[in-house]
Amino acid sequence: MMKVKIVHISLFLLFAYLSVFAQERFISSSRNMQFINPSYHGINMVSKAGVYYSQFNFGEGTSYIDNKYLYGNFAFDDMNFSIGLDVNSFSLTNLGLTENNIDLSYIYKIPINFDTYILGALTLGIGSDNIDRGALIFQDQIDLTLGTISGVSRDPVADFSPSTNYFDIGASALIYNERFLIGLSLDHINTPNVSFNNESNLEKEISFSLQAALEFNVNQYGRSFLPDNSYMMTYLYAQQAGENLRIYSSQELQMDGFSLGILQSLAKYKENNSLEFGFISGFSSDNYRVDLTYTFPSSQTTYNPPSIVQIGVTMDFDRFSQNRRGNYKRLSTNNM
């Protein structure tokens, strides 16, 4: 019984740690803002789909973490609303931990004037967390004499298969036009219990986030050293959940179908903090886009931040995509 209690306590602490740094599981850039604000699914009322893969490296001798993110939305432009779907899977390899989330969002468009719109969204989601007991090693599996590890354990705790399921609610809104965007989002409004132990309570804290973006033409006078369609996108968001704070900013130059930029990220929890920098690049052609992001830590503390590689592919279903002629401006209202 004591062993079972120890396992419960260990799992509780593990999941508490992962909940604290949940924001580190995916890089929410200006290219996939819907990950942090689902209202972005309704931007310009264009249907689209995408997939992203991220790998986290905490250094030599440690196991890696990976994250798979799939999203899509369908715009009902005649009825002023969109439906968005987000599927995310997070895996911590050395502990066999997987966390899966599926979120469905309803986004409604409200015109303010001829070029400014409000998008409001309600998000309902389900989540599940599981630990593969086959990834755990118990004392009776270790043979110090032979230096081997047996694949079978007789420890009664080895039959314990921790898992949990929960229901989640979120809400978000944003106002935007072809020059700026301001957004607000709330996650885990119902503070779901995510503890592996039914006798304990570990609630996800309500997450509050603010986003802002500004996009402007850097070649409005047609200078020859830049393509005609050259835009600078600056993006900033701040997110807080309890004592956990994250601030992210990026600056990205779009030059026809090619883009290049830099990012900065600050994560803070109590006395622990980390500062990261990175690069953003991408290429667009008609209705396809490929993105590559790399971050590296610039500060080492008791919380060791990872380096992250993220690659994504996006496809939109706008019937006018082939007529863009190199114009891949993000904050667009031409389809609203």
C-alpha positions as a LaTeX table, in Angstrom:
\begin{tabular}{lrrr}
\hline
Residue & $x$ (\AA) & $y$ (\AA) & $z$ (\AA) \\
\hline
Met1 & 0.00 & 0.00 & 0.00 \\
Met2 & 2.89 & 2.33 & 0.81 \\
Lys3 & 4.38 & 1.74 & $-2.66$ \\
Val4 & 1.08 & 2.65 & $-4.30$ \\
Lys5 & 0.93 & 5.88 & $-2.30$ \\
Ile6 & 4.52 & 6.72 & $-3.31$ \\
Val7 & 3.68 & 6.13 & $-6.97$ \\
His8 & 0.58 & 8.35 & $-6.64$ \\
Ile9 & 2.64 & 11.13 & $-5.05$ \\
Ser10 & 5.36 & 10.85 & $-7.71$ \\
Leu11 & 2.82 & 11.01 & $-10.53$ \\
Phe12 & 1.11 & 13.97 & $-8.87$ \\
Leu13 & 4.39 & 15.90 & $-8.72$ \\
Leu14 & 5.29 & 14.90 & $-12.29$ \\
Phe15 & 2.03 & 16.12 & $-13.71$ \\
Ala16 & 2.15 & 19.29 & $-11.62$ \\
Tyr17 & 5.56 & 20.05 & $-13.18$ \\
Leu18 & 4.28 & 19.38 & $-16.70$ \\
Ser19 & 1.21 & 21.55 & $-16.10$ \\
Val20 & 3.45 & 24.42 & $-14.99$ \\
Phe21 & 5.43 & 24.34 & $-18.24$ \\
Ala22 & 2.57 & 23.34 & $-20.56$ \\
Gln23 & 3.17 & 26.44 & $-22.68$ \\
Glu24 & 6.63 & 25.08 & $-23.66$ \\
Arg25 & 5.11 & 22.21 & $-25.62$ \\
Phe26 & 4.50 & 24.20 & $-28.77$ \\
Ile27 & 5.79 & 27.42 & $-30.35$ \\
Ser28 & 2.71 & 29.57 & $-30.92$ \\
Ser29 & 4.02 & 31.98 & $-33.55$ \\
Ser30 & 2.11 & 34.47 & $-35.68$ \\
Arg31 & 1.70 & 31.64 & $-38.22$ \\
Asn32 & $-0.39$ & 29.50 & $-35.88$ \\
Met33 & $-1.98$ & 32.00 & $-33.54$ \\
Gln34 & $-5.09$ & 29.81 & $-33.25$ \\
Phe35 & $-3.14$ & 27.54 & $-30.88$ \\
Ile36 & $-3.32$ & 30.25 & $-28.22$ \\
Asn37 & $-6.39$ & 32.17 & $-29.51$ \\
Pro38 & $-8.95$ & 29.95 & $-31.35$ \\
Ser39 & $-10.70$ & 33.05 & $-32.74$ \\
Tyr40 & $-7.83$ & 33.19 & $-35.25$ \\
His41 & $-9.46$ & 30.22 & $-37.01$ \\
Gly42 & $-11.92$ & 32.74 & $-38.46$ \\
Ile43 & $-9.36$ & 35.20 & $-39.85$ \\
Asn44 & $-10.42$ & 36.41 & $-43.31$ \\
Met45 & $-13.05$ & 33.58 & $-43.41$ \\
Val46 & $-10.66$ & 31.24 & $-45.26$ \\
Ser47 & $-10.84$ & 27.46 & $-44.75$ \\
Lys48 & $-7.46$ & 25.86 & $-44.11$ \\
Ala49 & $-5.63$ & 22.92 & $-42.54$ \\
Gly50 & $-2.14$ & 22.34 & $-41.24$ \\
Val51 & 0.16 & 20.01 & $-39.35$ \\
Tyr52 & 3.16 & 20.85 & $-37.13$ \\
Tyr53 & 5.81 & 18.70 & $-35.50$ \\
Ser54 & 8.08 & 19.91 & $-32.68$ \\
Gln55 & 11.02 & 18.20 & $-31.00$ \\
Phe56 & 12.50 & 19.37 & $-27.71$ \\
Asn57 & 16.12 & 18.66 & $-26.79$ \\
Phe58 & 17.19 & 19.25 & $-23.18$ \\
Gly59 & 20.82 & 18.28 & $-23.77$ \\
Glu60 & 23.07 & 15.30 & $-24.23$ \\
Gly61 & 22.12 & 12.24 & $-22.20$ \\
Thr62 & 18.47 & 13.21 & $-21.83$ \\
Ser63 & 15.50 & 11.83 & $-23.71$ \\
Tyr64 & 13.69 & 14.05 & $-26.14$ \\
Ile65 & 10.12 & 15.34 & $-26.06$ \\
Asp66 & 7.97 & 15.62 & $-29.15$ \\
Asn67 & 4.71 & 17.36 & $-29.94$ \\
Lys68 & 2.36 & 16.78 & $-32.87$ \\
Tyr69 & $-0.24$ & 19.41 & $-33.71$ \\
Leu70 & $-2.98$ & 19.14 & $-36.35$ \\
Tyr71 & $-5.55$ & 21.83 & $-37.04$ \\
Gly72 & $-8.21$ & 22.76 & $-39.55$ \\
Asn73 & $-11.18$ & 25.04 & $-39.95$ \\
Phe74 & $-14.12$ & 25.43 & $-42.28$ \\
Ala75 & $-15.56$ & 28.87 & $-42.97$ \\
Phe76 & $-19.28$ & 29.41 & $-43.55$ \\
Asp77 & $-18.80$ & 32.90 & $-44.98$ \\
Asp78 & $-22.47$ & 33.34 & $-45.94$ \\
Met79 & $-23.47$ & 32.79 & $-42.30$ \\
Asn80 & $-20.59$ & 34.72 & $-40.69$ \\
Phe81 & $-19.11$ & 31.85 & $-38.68$ \\
Ser82 & $-16.34$ & 29.23 & $-38.80$ \\
Ile83 & $-15.74$ & 25.89 & $-37.11$ \\
Gly84 & $-12.20$ & 25.15 & $-35.95$ \\
Leu85 & $-10.60$ & 21.88 & $-34.86$ \\
Asp86 & $-7.31$ & 21.49 & $-32.96$ \\
Val87 & $-5.70$ & 18.12 & $-32.16$ \\
Asn88 & $-2.51$ & 18.08 & $-30.08$ \\
Ser89 & $-0.41$ & 15.15 & $-28.86$ \\
Phe90 & 2.49 & 15.61 & $-26.43$ \\
Ser91 & 4.92 & 12.78 & $-25.58$ \\
Leu92 & 7.59 & 12.56 & $-22.87$ \\
Thr93 & 9.59 & 9.55 & $-24.02$ \\
Asn94 & 11.59 & 8.50 & $-20.95$ \\
Leu95 & 8.48 & 8.28 & $-18.74$ \\
Gly96 & 6.06 & 7.00 & $-21.36$ \\
Leu97 & 3.78 & 9.98 & $-20.73$ \\
Thr98 & 1.37 & 11.06 & $-23.46$ \\
Glu99 & $-1.13$ & 13.91 & $-23.32$ \\
Asn100 & $-3.78$ & 14.20 & $-26.04$ \\
Asn101 & $-6.19$ & 17.10 & $-26.54$ \\
Ile102 & $-9.01$ & 17.64 & $-29.01$ \\
Asp103 & $-10.67$ & 21.09 & $-29.13$ \\
Leu104 & $-13.66$ & 22.18 & $-31.20$ \\
Ser105 & $-14.28$ & 25.93 & $-31.60$ \\
Tyr106 & $-17.20$ & 27.99 & $-32.87$ \\
Ile107 & $-16.08$ & 31.38 & $-34.20$ \\
Tyr108 & $-18.52$ & 34.17 & $-35.07$ \\
Lys109 & $-17.73$ & 37.27 & $-37.13$ \\
Ile110 & $-19.07$ & 40.72 & $-36.14$ \\
Pro111 & $-18.38$ & 43.62 & $-38.58$ \\
Ile112 & $-17.41$ & 46.94 & $-36.96$ \\
Asn113 & $-16.99$ & 48.99 & $-40.13$ \\
Phe114 & $-15.99$ & 48.34 & $-43.73$ \\
Asp115 & $-12.53$ & 46.95 & $-42.85$ \\
Thr116 & $-12.53$ & 46.12 & $-39.10$ \\
Tyr117 & $-14.00$ & 42.97 & $-37.57$ \\
Ile118 & $-14.47$ & 41.23 & $-34.23$ \\
Leu119 & $-14.11$ & 37.45 & $-34.03$ \\
Gly120 & $-15.45$ & 35.75 & $-30.91$ \\
Ala121 & $-15.02$ & 32.05 & $-30.13$ \\
Leu122 & $-16.22$ & 29.41 & $-27.68$ \\
Thr123 & $-14.05$ & 26.31 & $-27.37$ \\
Leu124 & $-15.00$ & 22.91 & $-25.96$ \\
Gly125 & $-12.36$ & 20.24 & $-25.54$ \\
Ile126 & $-11.54$ & 16.83 & $-24.16$ \\
Gly127 & $-8.17$ & 15.73 & $-22.85$ \\
Ser128 & $-6.51$ & 12.51 & $-21.78$ \\
Asp129 & $-3.23$ & 11.78 & $-20.03$ \\
Asn130 & $-1.62$ & 8.34 & $-19.86$ \\
Ile131 & 1.60 & 6.79 & $-18.65$ \\
Asp132 & 2.80 & 3.61 & $-20.33$ \\
Arg133 & 3.71 & 1.29 & $-17.47$ \\
Gly134 & 6.03 & $-0.57$ & $-19.88$ \\
Ala135 & 8.29 & 2.50 & $-19.84$ \\
Leu136 & 8.74 & 2.28 & $-16.05$ \\
Ile137 & 11.50 & 0.19 & $-14.45$ \\
Phe138 & 11.06 & $-1.41$ & $-11.01$ \\
Gln139 & 13.76 & $-2.59$ & $-8.62$ \\
Asp140 & 13.21 & $-6.32$ & $-9.16$ \\
Gln141 & 13.88 & $-5.89$ & $-12.90$ \\
Ile142 & 17.48 & $-4.75$ & $-12.29$ \\
Asp143 & 20.22 & $-7.39$ & $-12.01$ \\
Leu144 & 23.36 & $-5.59$ & $-10.80$ \\
Thr145 & 25.49 & $-8.76$ & $-11.08$ \\
Leu146 & 24.78 & $-9.32$ & $-14.78$ \\
Gly147 & 24.17 & $-5.65$ & $-15.55$ \\
Thr148 & 20.83 & $-6.44$ & $-17.20$ \\
Ile149 & 17.24 & $-5.26$ & $-16.93$ \\
Ser150 & 14.44 & $-7.82$ & $-17.10$ \\
Gly151 & 11.39 & $-7.06$ & $-19.21$ \\
Val152 & 9.00 & $-8.39$ & $-16.53$ \\
Ser153 & 8.39 & $-7.22$ & $-12.97$ \\
Arg154 & 6.67 & $-9.08$ & $-10.12$ \\
Asp155 & 6.12 & $-5.85$ & $-8.20$ \\
Pro156 & 2.34 & $-5.42$ & $-7.64$ \\
Val157 & 2.67 & $-1.72$ & $-8.40$ \\
Ala158 & 3.69 & $-2.66$ & $-11.99$ \\
Asp159 & 0.04 & $-3.41$ & $-12.72$ \\
Phe160 & $-0.86$ & 0.22 & $-12.01$ \\
Ser161 & $-1.79$ & 2.02 & $-15.27$ \\
Pro162 & $-2.22$ & 5.72 & $-14.51$ \\
Ser163 & $-4.57$ & 7.64 & $-16.79$ \\
Thr164 & $-7.04$ & 10.49 & $-16.58$ \\
Asn165 & $-9.65$ & 12.12 & $-18.82$ \\
Tyr166 & $-11.19$ & 15.54 & $-18.53$ \\
Phe167 & $-13.45$ & 18.12 & $-20.18$ \\
Asp168 & $-12.18$ & 21.64 & $-20.91$ \\
Ile169 & $-13.80$ & 25.00 & $-21.75$ \\
Gly170 & $-12.22$ & 28.12 & $-23.25$ \\
Ala171 & $-13.28$ & 31.45 & $-24.73$ \\
Ser172 & $-11.51$ & 34.01 & $-26.89$ \\
Ala173 & $-11.99$ & 37.13 & $-28.99$ \\
Leu174 & $-9.98$ & 39.39 & $-31.26$ \\
Ile175 & $-10.44$ & 42.60 & $-33.22$ \\
Tyr176 & $-8.47$ & 43.17 & $-36.40$ \\
Asn177 & $-8.14$ & 44.88 & $-39.75$ \\
Glu178 & $-5.40$ & 44.91 & $-42.39$ \\
Arg179 & $-3.02$ & 46.85 & $-40.12$ \\
Phe180 & $-3.37$ & 45.50 & $-36.56$ \\
Leu181 & $-4.76$ & 42.70 & $-34.40$ \\
Ile182 & $-5.58$ & 42.64 & $-30.68$ \\
Gly183 & $-6.73$ & 39.42 & $-29.02$ \\
Leu184 & $-7.78$ & 38.03 & $-25.64$ \\
Ser185 & $-8.19$ & 34.37 & $-24.65$ \\
Leu186 & $-9.14$ & 32.37 & $-21.55$ \\
Asp187 & $-8.32$ & 28.66 & $-21.20$ \\
His188 & $-9.41$ & 26.05 & $-18.63$ \\
Ile189 & $-12.32$ & 28.18 & $-17.44$ \\
Asn190 & $-13.84$ & 25.15 & $-15.71$ \\
Thr191 & $-10.47$ & 24.30 & $-14.00$ \\
Pro192 & $-10.60$ & 20.57 & $-14.87$ \\
Asn193 & $-9.13$ & 18.01 & $-12.49$ \\
Val194 & $-6.17$ & 16.30 & $-14.21$ \\
Ser195 & $-4.89$ & 14.19 & $-11.31$ \\
Phe196 & $-4.07$ & 10.52 & $-11.97$ \\
Asn197 & $-5.33$ & 9.71 & $-8.47$ \\
Asn198 & $-9.09$ & 9.92 & $-7.91$ \\
Glu199 & $-8.48$ & 10.59 & $-4.22$ \\
Ser200 & $-6.54$ & 13.81 & $-4.92$ \\
Asn201 & $-7.31$ & 17.00 & $-6.79$ \\
Leu202 & $-4.96$ & 18.70 & $-9.28$ \\
Glu203 & $-6.79$ & 21.41 & $-11.18$ \\
Lys204 & $-5.57$ & 23.14 & $-14.33$ \\
Glu205 & $-5.33$ & 26.81 & $-13.49$ \\
Ile206 & $-7.22$ & 29.34 & $-15.60$ \\
Ser207 & $-4.90$ & 30.69 & $-18.28$ \\
Phe208 & $-5.21$ & 34.32 & $-19.39$ \\
Ser209 & $-3.54$ & 35.60 & $-22.54$ \\
Leu210 & $-3.26$ & 38.85 & $-24.49$ \\
Gln211 & $-2.04$ & 39.02 & $-28.09$ \\
Ala212 & $-1.16$ & 41.90 & $-30.40$ \\
Ala213 & 0.12 & 42.07 & $-33.97$ \\
Leu214 & 1.03 & 44.85 & $-36.37$ \\
Glu215 & 1.67 & 44.41 & $-40.09$ \\
Phe216 & 2.87 & 47.15 & $-42.43$ \\
Asn217 & 4.25 & 47.57 & $-45.93$ \\
Val218 & 8.02 & 48.12 & $-45.93$ \\
Asn219 & 8.23 & 48.79 & $-49.67$ \\
Gln220 & 5.28 & 51.06 & $-50.40$ \\
Tyr221 & 7.45 & 53.20 & $-52.69$ \\
Gly222 & 8.58 & 50.27 & $-54.86$ \\
Arg223 & 12.31 & 50.33 & $-54.08$ \\
Ser224 & 14.25 & 47.82 & $-56.16$ \\
Phe225 & 16.19 & 46.15 & $-53.32$ \\
Leu226 & 12.96 & 44.59 & $-51.97$ \\
Pro227 & 10.15 & 42.71 & $-53.74$ \\
Asp228 & 6.97 & 44.68 & $-54.36$ \\
Asn229 & 5.03 & 42.62 & $-51.80$ \\
Ser230 & 7.20 & 43.11 & $-48.71$ \\
Tyr231 & 5.54 & 43.28 & $-45.29$ \\
Met232 & 6.83 & 43.31 & $-41.71$ \\
Met233 & 4.77 & 41.44 & $-39.12$ \\
Thr234 & 5.47 & 42.09 & $-35.44$ \\
Tyr235 & 3.73 & 39.81 & $-32.97$ \\
Leu236 & 3.56 & 39.80 & $-29.17$ \\
Tyr237 & 1.69 & 37.75 & $-26.61$ \\
Ala238 & 1.74 & 37.37 & $-22.84$ \\
Gln239 & 0.18 & 34.40 & $-21.07$ \\
Gln240 & $-0.26$ & 33.79 & $-17.35$ \\
Ala241 & $-1.59$ & 30.75 & $-15.48$ \\
Gly242 & $-1.18$ & 31.02 & $-11.72$ \\
Glu243 & 2.49 & 31.75 & $-11.03$ \\
Asn244 & 3.53 & 30.79 & $-14.54$ \\
Leu245 & 4.22 & 33.66 & $-16.96$ \\
Arg246 & 5.32 & 33.53 & $-20.59$ \\
Ile247 & 6.07 & 36.47 & $-22.90$ \\
Tyr248 & 6.75 & 35.88 & $-26.58$ \\
Ser249 & 7.60 & 38.31 & $-29.39$ \\
Ser250 & 8.63 & 37.93 & $-33.03$ \\
Gln251 & 9.51 & 40.10 & $-35.99$ \\
Glu252 & 9.06 & 38.55 & $-39.44$ \\
Leu253 & 9.71 & 39.99 & $-42.90$ \\
Gln254 & 7.54 & 38.61 & $-45.71$ \\
Met255 & 9.11 & 39.07 & $-49.15$ \\
Asp256 & 6.77 & 37.69 & $-51.81$ \\
Gly257 & 6.61 & 33.96 & $-51.00$ \\
Phe258 & 9.65 & 33.88 & $-48.69$ \\
Ser259 & 9.74 & 34.99 & $-45.05$ \\
Leu260 & 12.51 & 35.31 & $-42.47$ \\
Gly261 & 12.39 & 36.50 & $-38.89$ \\
Ile262 & 13.56 & 36.27 & $-35.29$ \\
Leu263 & 11.78 & 35.45 & $-32.03$ \\
Gln264 & 12.34 & 36.08 & $-28.33$ \\
Ser265 & 10.71 & 34.22 & $-25.45$ \\
Leu266 & 10.72 & 34.67 & $-21.66$ \\
Ala267 & 9.28 & 31.99 & $-19.35$ \\
Lys268 & 9.06 & 32.52 & $-15.59$ \\
Tyr269 & 7.82 & 30.39 & $-12.70$ \\
Lys270 & 8.51 & 31.65 & $-9.17$ \\
Glu271 & 12.33 & 32.01 & $-8.94$ \\
Asn272 & 12.91 & 29.99 & $-12.12$ \\
Asn273 & 13.12 & 31.74 & $-15.47$ \\
Ser274 & 14.54 & 31.20 & $-18.93$ \\
Leu275 & 15.23 & 33.40 & $-21.92$ \\
Glu276 & 15.22 & 31.97 & $-25.42$ \\
Phe277 & 15.90 & 33.27 & $-28.92$ \\
Gly278 & 15.20 & 31.73 & $-32.29$ \\
Phe279 & 14.76 & 32.00 & $-36.03$ \\
Ile280 & 11.63 & 31.76 & $-38.18$ \\
Ser281 & 11.58 & 31.01 & $-41.88$ \\
Gly282 & 8.98 & 29.92 & $-44.39$ \\
Phe283 & 8.07 & 29.58 & $-48.03$ \\
Ser284 & 4.64 & 30.04 & $-49.66$ \\
Ser285 & 3.43 & 28.99 & $-53.08$ \\
Asp286 & $-0.19$ & 29.43 & $-54.15$ \\
Asn287 & $-2.20$ & 27.85 & $-51.31$ \\
Tyr288 & 0.68 & 25.93 & $-49.66$ \\
Arg289 & 3.13 & 27.06 & $-47.00$ \\
Val290 & 6.09 & 25.40 & $-45.23$ \\
Asp291 & 7.42 & 26.84 & $-41.94$ \\
Leu292 & 10.61 & 26.09 & $-40.00$ \\
Thr293 & 11.36 & 27.42 & $-36.51$ \\
Tyr294 & 14.39 & 26.88 & $-34.29$ \\
Thr295 & 14.90 & 28.18 & $-30.74$ \\
Phe296 & 17.91 & 27.95 & $-28.46$ \\
Pro297 & 18.28 & 28.88 & $-24.76$ \\
Ser298 & 20.41 & 31.86 & $-23.83$ \\
Ser299 & 20.20 & 31.44 & $-20.05$ \\
Gln300 & 20.64 & 28.39 & $-17.84$ \\
Thr301 & 18.91 & 28.18 & $-14.45$ \\
Thr302 & 17.54 & 25.43 & $-12.25$ \\
Tyr303 & 14.89 & 25.15 & $-14.95$ \\
Asn304 & 16.83 & 23.98 & $-17.99$ \\
Pro305 & 15.11 & 25.34 & $-21.15$ \\
Pro306 & 15.27 & 23.14 & $-24.26$ \\
Ser307 & 16.28 & 23.87 & $-27.81$ \\
Ile308 & 13.28 & 23.34 & $-30.08$ \\
Val309 & 12.97 & 22.46 & $-33.76$ \\
Gln310 & 9.52 & 22.89 & $-35.29$ \\
Ile311 & 8.37 & 22.26 & $-38.85$ \\
Gly312 & 4.89 & 22.79 & $-40.26$ \\
Val313 & 2.92 & 22.55 & $-43.49$ \\
Thr314 & $-0.25$ & 24.55 & $-44.10$ \\
Met315 & $-2.78$ & 24.51 & $-46.93$ \\
Asp316 & $-5.64$ & 26.95 & $-47.42$ \\
Phe317 & $-8.69$ & 26.40 & $-49.59$ \\
Asp318 & $-9.17$ & 29.95 & $-50.81$ \\
Arg319 & $-10.34$ & 29.82 & $-54.43$ \\
Phe320 & $-8.38$ & 33.02 & $-55.15$ \\
Ser321 & $-5.02$ & 31.68 & $-53.86$ \\
Gln322 & $-3.56$ & 31.26 & $-57.35$ \\
Asn323 & $-4.21$ & 34.96 & $-58.11$ \\
Arg324 & $-2.08$ & 36.30 & $-55.24$ \\
Arg325 & 0.89 & 37.14 & $-57.51$ \\
Gly326 & 3.30 & 37.03 & $-54.58$ \\
Asn327 & 1.08 & 38.87 & $-52.09$ \\
Tyr328 & 1.05 & 36.76 & $-48.90$ \\
Lys329 & 0.00 & 39.44 & $-46.44$ \\
Arg330 & $-1.39$ & 37.84 & $-43.25$ \\
Leu331 & $-3.79$ & 40.48 & $-41.89$ \\
Ser332 & $-6.19$ & 40.50 & $-44.83$ \\
Thr333 & $-9.91$ & 41.27 & $-45.01$ \\
Asn334 & $-10.48$ & 40.82 & $-48.75$ \\
Asn335 & $-12.62$ & 37.71 & $-48.16$ \\
Met336 & $-14.72$ & 39.10 & $-45.31$ \\
\hline
\end{tabular}
